[in-house]
Amino acid sequence: MKEFVGICHCCKKEIYCLNGFLNGIVKDDGMLICFSCEEEEKKEK
């Protein structure tokens, strides 16, 4: 099952819930970001 959840705050990529697993991350402030952008943020820190 594939359900649209939202858009990545950084790159505007569509994020889906795939079989109950979110294909991205919801940050503490409520922003939704994809795994690729989350990895880039980690590298910058």
Order of alpha helices (4+ residues) and beta strands (2+ residues): beta-beta-beta-beta-beta-alpha
